[in-house]
Amino acid sequence: MSSTHNQEKLKELLTQYYLNTNEKMVFLNKKGQVIALNEAAEEVFSEDNDYSQMTHAICRRCEGYSNEFDLMSCENCFLEALEVGNGSFQVFMRTKDDKIEPFTASYEVIDKTKEIYAFTLHNVSPQIERQDRRYQRLMMQKTISAQENERKRISRELHDGIVQELINVDVELRLLKYQQDKDELIDNSKRIEGLMSRLIDDVRNLSVELRPSSLDDLGLDAAFRSYFKQFEKNYGMHIVYHTDFSSQRFDSEIETVIYRVVQEAMFNALKYAQVDTVYISLYQGEASIIAEVSDQGIGFKLGDKAKGTGLGLFGMNERAELVNGSVNIDSQVGRGTIVTLEVPITDKR
């Protein structure tokens, strides 16, 4: 079979692919003007709009693209940074019916002499929707599992701690009525008083873990100071706390999110960092509240599989998103971890 015949056959196959593929294929010149596009591409680039007369035709429909770090817009645009075209990437395009759809895309030079580029798109909405549903189911399973584990923990604390103390008090009270000697009666009464004091502390500690009343009544600073004191007593970890505000109050949901994220970060440090001191800062910027929890522990490599269920890190991000906040985790092996929460300030309460 001759080389010419092979080339003609290849040309025919490529033409058929161009005409029949679901991929949206657009050819552009160095000015960004559309030279040609297949029928599939008309979902985005309609010939009615006469894109051939427009420079940077892609820009007319582009709503930004994403890299491995974040959603990008015109800054570092893939049209200028051609190295992006070395592989596929995700881009968001506005279709003719004014919907913004996600596509996998490539943008590559196909003729260096004539400076002709090929821009191809493949709609990935169904795949992303399936991934989202699968991710939601997975997170729901983890959430339910975490809730059940927390209920088991509370149940054990109630049974092994509070209930046992109540049983001891009950036994001591039953014996008390048989005491004849006044001094012995006084001693037993004091012992019962001590049992009741420990019982009150246990109930108070459990109540604080579930929802500290000081957070609702007095605000973040008071709630944190109370919680850190109890945390040090319960776990033997030293808390170094700095803040630049004390009595300010903020939206209840914001205060709750900050409290819970700091709480989760502290428990992560307790379980994994192998340290006896944690540093916590809470301060107010011009338009946000910033909370930082840091340790000088063993750290970890970002991107590695999370220890435990990984639900703690997920939960911190989910909580932050509820109030339009963000969580940043910076960790280095052997040097420690810094968890930073930033929450924009809304109306004060």
MOCOR-V6552 format. One record per backbone hydrogen bond with DSSP energy under -1.0 kcal/mol. CO is the residue of the C=O (numbers start at 1). NH is the residue of the N-H. E is the energy in kcal/mol with one decimal. If there is no record, write none. Layout:
# MOCOR-V6552
[[CO NH E] [CO NH E]]
This chain:
# MOCOR-V6552
[[2 6 -2.0] [3 7 -2.3] [4 8 -2.3] [5 9 -2.6] [6 10 -2.8] [7 11 -2.6] [8 12 -2.2] [9 13 -2.5] [10 14 -2.8] [11 15 -2.1] [12 16 -2.3] [13 17 -2.5] [14 18 -2.6] [15 19 -2.1] [16 20 -2.2] [17 21 -2.4] [24 121 -2.2] [25 38 -1.9] [26 119 -3.1] [27 35 -3.6] [27 36 -1.2] [28 117 -2.9] [29 32 -2.0] [31 56 -1.6] [32 57 -2.5] [33 29 -2.0] [36 27 -3.1] [39 42 -1.2] [40 43 -1.4] [41 44 -1.6] [41 45 -3.4] [43 96 -2.9] [46 49 -1.4] [47 50 -1.6] [50 53 -1.6] [51 54 -1.7] [58 61 -1.7] [58 62 -1.4] [61 94 -2.8] [64 92 -2.9] [65 72 -4.2] [70 67 -2.2] [72 65 -1.3] [74 77 -1.5] [77 80 -1.3] [77 81 -2.8] [80 82 -1.4] [81 84 -2.1] [82 85 -1.4] [83 86 -1.6] [84 87 -1.3] [89 105 -3.4] [90 66 -2.5] [91 103 -2.7] [92 63 -3.4] [93 101 -2.6] [95 98 -1.9] [99 95 -3.1] [101 93 -2.3] [102 124 -2.2] [103 91 -2.8] [104 122 -1.9] [105 89 -2.1] [106 120 -2.1] [108 118 -2.7] [111 115 -1.1] [111 116 -1.8] [116 110 -2.6] [116 111 -1.5] [117 28 -2.5] [118 108 -2.0] [119 26 -2.4] [120 106 -1.5] [121 24 -2.9] [122 104 -2.5] [124 128 -2.6] [125 129 -2.6] [126 130 -2.3] [127 131 -2.5] [128 132 -2.8] [129 133 -2.4] [130 134 -2.5] [131 135 -2.9] [132 136 -2.8] [133 137 -2.4] [134 138 -2.3] [135 139 -2.8] [136 140 -2.5] [137 141 -2.5] [138 142 -2.3] [139 143 -2.6] [140 144 -2.8] [141 145 -2.5] [142 146 -2.7] [143 147 -2.7] [144 148 -2.6] [145 149 -2.5] [146 150 -2.4] [147 151 -2.4] [148 152 -2.5] [149 153 -2.3] [150 154 -2.6] [151 155 -2.7] [152 156 -2.6] [153 157 -2.5] [154 158 -2.7] [155 159 -2.7] [156 160 -3.6] [157 161 -1.6] [157 162 -1.6] [158 163 -3.8] [161 165 -2.2] [162 166 -2.4] [163 167 -2.3] [164 168 -2.3] [165 169 -2.5] [166 170 -2.7] [167 171 -2.6] [168 172 -2.6] [169 173 -2.6] [170 174 -2.1] [171 175 -2.2] [172 176 -1.5] [175 178 -1.6] [176 179 -1.5] [181 185 -2.2] [182 186 -2.2] [183 187 -2.5] [184 188 -2.4] [185 189 -2.0] [186 190 -2.2] [187 191 -2.0] [188 192 -2.3] [189 193 -2.2] [190 194 -2.1] [191 195 -2.2] [192 196 -2.4] [193 197 -2.0] [194 198 -2.2] [195 199 -2.1] [196 200 -2.5] [197 201 -2.1] [198 202 -2.4] [199 203 -2.3] [200 204 -2.5] [201 205 -2.8] [202 206 -2.2] [203 207 -2.3] [204 208 -2.4] [205 209 -2.1] [206 210 -1.7] [207 211 -2.9] [213 217 -2.4] [214 218 -2.9] [214 219 -1.4] [219 223 -2.1] [220 224 -3.1] [221 225 -2.5] [222 226 -2.0] [223 227 -2.4] [224 228 -3.4] [225 229 -1.6] [226 230 -1.8] [227 231 -2.7] [228 232 -2.5] [229 233 -1.7] [230 234 -2.6] [231 235 -2.7] [232 236 -1.8] [238 278 -2.4] [240 280 -3.3] [242 282 -2.2] [251 255 -2.3] [252 256 -2.2] [253 257 -2.4] [254 258 -2.5] [255 259 -2.3] [256 260 -2.6] [257 261 -2.6] [258 262 -2.3] [259 263 -2.3] [260 264 -2.6] [261 265 -2.5] [262 266 -2.3] [263 267 -2.1] [264 268 -2.2] [265 269 -2.0] [266 270 -2.5] [267 271 -2.5] [268 272 -2.6] [269 273 -1.3] [273 298 -1.7] [276 238 -3.0] [278 240 -2.7] [279 294 -2.9] [280 242 -2.5] [281 292 -2.8] [282 244 -1.3] [283 290 -3.0] [287 345 -2.2] [288 285 -3.4] [289 343 -2.6] [290 283 -2.4] [291 341 -3.2] [292 281 -2.5] [293 339 -3.1] [294 279 -2.9] [298 334 -3.6] [301 304 -2.2] [310 314 -1.7] [311 315 -3.2] [312 316 -2.0] [313 317 -1.9] [314 318 -2.6] [315 319 -2.7] [316 320 -2.3] [317 321 -2.2] [318 322 -1.0] [320 323 -1.3] [320 325 -3.3] [321 324 -1.5] [326 342 -2.4] [328 340 -3.0] [330 338 -2.9] [332 335 -2.3] [332 336 -1.4] [336 332 -2.2] [337 295 -2.1] [338 330 -2.7] [339 293 -2.7] [340 328 -2.8] [341 291 -2.6] [342 326 -2.1] [343 289 -2.9]]
